[in-house]
């Protein structure tokens, strides 16, 4: 079984593995149905999608009629203005075929201009709060990519009491002293306020050095079974955080198996093992401050 823990103060006991529905971006319905079966078989009860993930909301929506009660359902809006967020939410509700979303997140809120706009009088936060009051949304969160995500999330939490944050977390990212310090400061704040911490990019190997003919993610995933399992167990060895799965659905069974092992007292990989994997598989941080901070 995959461990379940409180998703912050929402009252939901979420599996520590959250399905990253970016994997359904361009997936055909029959293939997506097979992925749903994997989620049900694994007991995963939390889905994270976004308005910008191609057909993913449509694919998730095809499941919701029969399986809505099984899942905590989260989506994301990329707009920063009131009208944009309101329209995005309305479209997401229609595509997901639901009357209520459990968590609406502001997608990749790390740029200064967008941050100022969102929190302004005509900003998207007002639309999200109104949607929560109307019962269309239960909780509100914020997500971010890049090395500035931890510090920007701290600023966001100073302005509004968000229910969750999402940001990169893996061994190579935490080898950066600056990123590690910022992450730890955010994690402490989230613990104090009972804010759920979701992590992404556990399965990342590096950015593509050569673009493949087919790809299932914008970055090159760590495809070796043992190394990927160690990365997953390393992330889950940190109590209280969640791991969002990669957009490469082919790796989902490996991630699920590793998560199950984490709940049985399996050995936690130490720094020596992780550095060996970094050298053997030429693993690099996806984000480098002021050099490669974008997606």
N, C-alpha and C positions, 0 to 999 in steps of 0.2 A: 504493500500500500504506500501511496505517496502521502507524506505528512501533510496535515491540514493545521493551519494556525490562523488567528484572527487577522483579517485584512484591516489593519489599523483599528479605528473605532467604529467601523461601519456596521459591526454586528455579524458580518459574514465570516465563516470559517472557510478560507480559500486554500486549495491545494498550493503547495509552495512552487509547483510548476504551473505557470499560466500559459495558455495556448496563445501564441502570437499569430493572429489570423492574417498577417501579411503573407503567410504561406499560401493563402487562397487567392492571391492577387489576380492571376489569370487562369485559375484552375477550373476545369470543367466540372459540372455538377456531379457526375458519377464518381470522379476522383475525390471530390470534396466529401462525398458521402462516406468514402472509405476512411478519410481522415477523422470524420466525426466518430466513426466506430472505434478508432484507436483512442480517442479522447474518453469515450464512455467506458471502454474496456480498462483504461488506465485509471479511471475515477477522477480525471481532471474536471474541475467544476467552475473554471474561470476562463473566459474568452476575452482577449484584448484585440480590438479591431480599430480601424480608423476610416474616416470618410475618404481619405486619399489613397486607400489601398486597393485601387482598381475595382474588381468585382467582388472583393472580399465580403463587404456588407451584404451583397446579394446572396452569396453562398451561405453565409451564416443565417440570413433570414429564411432560407429554405428549410433550415432545421428547427427554427424557433417554434413553429406551430406545435410540434410534437415534443420538444425538449426544453422549452423555456424554463421550466422549474428546476432543471438540472444545473443551470449555469448562472453565475454572476457575470453580467454582460457589460463590457466597457467599450466605448468608442472614443474618437478624438475629432476635434475640429481644428483646422489649421488657420482659420480666419481670426482676426484680432478686433474687428469692429462689431458693434451691436447687431446690425442687420445681417452681417455675414455669418456670425455664430448662430443666430436664430434660424437662418435659412439652412445652414449646415445640419443643425440638429433636426429640423423638420424632415429633411431629406434622409438622414440616417434612420429616424424612426420608421419612415416608409420603407426604406430598403431592408431594414432588419425585421420588419413586420411585427413590431412590438409597440405597446402603448407607453412603455417606460424603459429607460436605460438606467442601469445601476450606477454607472460612473461615466460622466462626461469629462474628458481631459483636454486641456489646451496643448496642442501638438507642437513640440519642439520650441518652447518659449525661452529662447536664449539670446535673442537680439534686442538691443536697447530700444530701438524705435517701436518694435512690436510690443515689447513689454509696457512701454509708456501708453501706447494706444489701448491695450487690453484693459488696463486699470483706470483709464480715463472715463469721464462721464458718459460718453457715447461708446464705451468699449464693450468688448465681448463678455467680460465678467458679469456685467449687469444682465445680459441675456441669459447666462447660465444660472444666475441666482433666481431670476424670474421663472425659468423653467423648473428649477427645484421647488419653488413655492407652488407652482402649478401641478406638481406631481409627475412631470415628464422626465425628470432626472432625480435620482436619489442622492448622489454624491458628486463632488467636483474635484478634479485632480489636475496635475500639470506634468508635462513630460519634457525631456531635453536630451539632445545629442551633444557630443563634443566636450571639450575640457572645461568649459565654463558652466556646464549644467549644474554641478553641485552648488556653486556660489549663487547662480541665478535663482535656483530653487529656494535657497535661504532668503534671498530678497523677496521672492514671491510669498513665502510663508510669513514674512513680516507685514505684508500688505493684506493678506487674506488667509483665512484658516482652511487651507486645502486639506482634503481627506487623504490624498496620495500623491507621491512623486514617482517618477520613472527616470532612470539615467544609466549610463554605461557602468559596468562593474565586471572586471576580469583581472587575471593575474598581471598581465602586462600593463594595463591602465594603472593598477595600484602600485606598480613599481616606480611611477612618477611621484616624487615627494610632494609636489604641489597638488596634484590631483588627489592623492591619498589624504592629505591634510584637509582639503575641501570636502571630500567625501565623508570623512570621519566627523567633521563639524556638522554636516547636514544630518548624518545618521543619528548623532546625539540629539539634535533638535527634534527629529522625527520620533525618536523614542520617548522624549519628554512629552510630546504632544499627541502621541498615539497616531501618527501619520504613517500610512503604509508605504513601504519602500520597495518598488519594483526595479529589477535590474535587467539590462539588455546586453547583448553582445558576448555572452558567455561562450558561444560557439565560434567566435571570430578568430580566424588565423591571421589575416592581413588584408589590405586592399589588393585588388587584382593588379598584378604586374603586367599581365597580358589578358585582354578580354577574351573569355572563352566563347565558343560558338553558341552555347546555351548556358544560362546562369539562372539561379533561383534566389539570388540575393545580390545586393549592390557590393558586398564584400566577399572575399573568399573564405568559406567556412572551414573550420577544423574538422576534416572528414575522417581522420584516423579514429577508430572506435575507442581504443584505450585512452588516447590523449584527450578526446572529447569527454569521455566519462570522467577523467580526472578533473577537467575544467569544471564540469557540472558539480562534482562532489566538492571541489574547492569553493565554489560560490555558495553552495548550500551548507557548508560548514559554518558559515556566519549565521548565527541565530536571528530569526525574526524577519529575514528578507525573502523576497520572491524572485524567481527566475523566469523571465519571459522567453519562450522558445524561439528558435531561429525561423526565418522565412523560408528556409530550405526544408520542406516537409519530409524529405528523405531521411533526415537526421532525427526525426521525432522519436522513433523507437529506441535509439541509443540514449537520448536524453531521459526518456521515461525510465529505462532500465537503471541508469545511473542514479536517478532520483529515488528509486525504490531501494537501491543499495545504501543510499545516504541515511535512510530511515532504519537500517538494520545494524548500525554501528560499524559500517565499513570504514576502513582506514581513510583518514583525511590526508590527501597529498600534501607533503611538506614543500618548502621552498626549493629544496634541492631537486625533487622530482619535477616540479613545475618549470624550473629553469632548464632542466634537461629537455623537456618537451619544447620549450621555446627555441633552444638551439637546434634540436633535431628537425623540427618542422618549420623552422624559420618564421616563427610567430612574431608579429609586430603590432604595436598599438594602432588601433584604427584612427585614433585622434591624437594629434600632436599640437600643443598650444601655439596658436598663431601661424601654424604651418599647414596643418591638415585638420581643421576643425569642422568642416562641412561634410555632409553626406554625399 
